[in-house]
Amino acid sequence: MPVEFVDTNILVYAYDQTAGQKYRLARELMERLWDSGEGMLSTQVLQEFHVAVTSRIPQPIPPRRAREIISDLGTWTIAVVEVSDILQASELGGRYRLNFWDALILVAARKEDAEVIWSEDFNDGQNYGSIIARNPFTR
């Protein structure tokens, strides 16, 4: 089954009710991925999500609720970041001119053979080897 990687920013928008159109579009994407079983995340994304939704969005959610969401998302394909991934991200960052954290997202998506990375941080439509970046807000 194909998998589609969701970057932190898209996941956060799906739980930030103050984000307007981005909230709606991110929710639609997340619901589609829930229904299809094709959603994928990484431990990095889950960690960043917890910090963002409990302290950085205009209307933070309680940590207990964030833990419930993360627990539910644990049923998705989750790429666990390892030391070898960190080293590979350092190399890929230079090749694709990505910052380290985005390169680590790319490495995680590759680990599970994702076909798509949903993010607003990558160039929409750009191919990164076998993965294409998509921005759900430019459709």
URMORA-V358859 format. One record per pair of residues at least 6 apart in sequence whose C-alpha atoms are under 7 Angstrom apart, sorted by the first residue. I is the first residue (numbers start at 1). J is the second residue. D is the distance in Angstrom with one decimal. If there is no record, write none. Layout:
i:I j:J d:D
i:I j:J d:D
This chain:
i:2 j:38 d:6.2
i:2 j:114 d:6.6
i:2 j:115 d:6.6
i:3 j:38 d:4.5
i:3 j:39 d:5.8
i:3 j:40 d:6.1
i:3 j:114 d:4.8
i:3 j:115 d:6.2
i:4 j:38 d:5.8
i:4 j:39 d:5.2
i:4 j:40 d:5.6
i:4 j:114 d:5.3
i:4 j:115 d:5.9
i:4 j:116 d:4.9
i:4 j:117 d:6.0
i:5 j:39 d:6.2
i:5 j:40 d:4.5
i:5 j:41 d:5.6
i:5 j:109 d:6.0
i:5 j:114 d:6.2
i:5 j:116 d:6.0
i:5 j:117 d:4.7
i:5 j:118 d:6.1
i:6 j:40 d:6.2
i:6 j:41 d:5.8
i:6 j:117 d:5.9
i:6 j:118 d:4.9
i:6 j:119 d:6.7
i:7 j:45 d:6.4
i:7 j:117 d:6.9
i:7 j:118 d:5.9
i:7 j:119 d:5.2
i:8 j:45 d:5.0
i:8 j:48 d:6.5
i:8 j:49 d:5.9
i:9 j:119 d:6.7
i:10 j:26 d:5.8
i:10 j:119 d:6.1
i:12 j:49 d:6.0
i:12 j:52 d:7.0
i:12 j:53 d:6.4
i:13 j:19 d:6.3
i:13 j:22 d:6.1
i:13 j:23 d:4.9
i:13 j:26 d:6.0
i:14 j:23 d:5.1
i:14 j:26 d:4.8
i:14 j:27 d:4.7
i:16 j:23 d:6.2
i:16 j:57 d:6.7
i:17 j:23 d:6.0
i:18 j:58 d:7.0
i:22 j:137 d:6.6
i:25 j:136 d:6.8
i:25 j:137 d:6.9
i:33 j:39 d:4.9
i:39 j:76 d:5.8
i:39 j:77 d:6.6
i:40 j:76 d:5.6
i:40 j:77 d:4.7
i:40 j:78 d:5.9
i:41 j:77 d:6.4
i:41 j:78 d:5.0
i:41 j:79 d:6.4
i:42 j:78 d:4.9
i:42 j:79 d:4.4
i:42 j:80 d:5.9
i:42 j:108 d:6.4
i:43 j:78 d:6.7
i:43 j:79 d:6.4
i:43 j:80 d:5.4
i:43 j:81 d:6.4
i:46 j:70 d:6.6
i:50 j:66 d:6.0
i:53 j:60 d:5.4
i:53 j:61 d:5.9
i:54 j:60 d:4.7
i:54 j:61 d:5.1
i:54 j:62 d:6.0
i:54 j:63 d:5.9
i:79 j:108 d:5.6
i:79 j:111 d:6.9
i:79 j:112 d:6.9
i:81 j:108 d:6.8
i:85 j:104 d:6.9
i:85 j:107 d:6.3
i:86 j:104 d:6.5
i:89 j:100 d:6.3
i:89 j:103 d:4.9
i:89 j:104 d:4.8
i:89 j:107 d:6.1
i:90 j:100 d:6.2
i:92 j:103 d:6.0
i:93 j:99 d:5.8
i:93 j:100 d:5.8
i:93 j:103 d:5.2
i:114 j:131 d:6.5
i:115 j:130 d:6.6
i:115 j:131 d:4.8
i:115 j:132 d:6.4
i:116 j:131 d:5.3
i:116 j:132 d:5.0
i:116 j:133 d:5.7
i:116 j:134 d:6.8
i:117 j:131 d:7.0
i:117 j:132 d:6.3
i:117 j:133 d:4.8
i:117 j:134 d:6.1
i:118 j:133 d:6.1
i:118 j:134 d:5.0
i:118 j:135 d:5.7
i:118 j:136 d:6.8
i:119 j:133 d:7.0
i:119 j:134 d:6.2
i:119 j:135 d:5.2
i:120 j:135 d:5.1
i:122 j:133 d:6.2
i:123 j:133 d:6.4
i:124 j:133 d:5.3
i:124 j:134 d:4.8
i:124 j:135 d:5.4
i:125 j:132 d:6.0
i:125 j:133 d:5.3
i:125 j:134 d:5.7
i:126 j:132 d:5.7
i:126 j:133 d:5.5
i:127 j:133 d:6.5
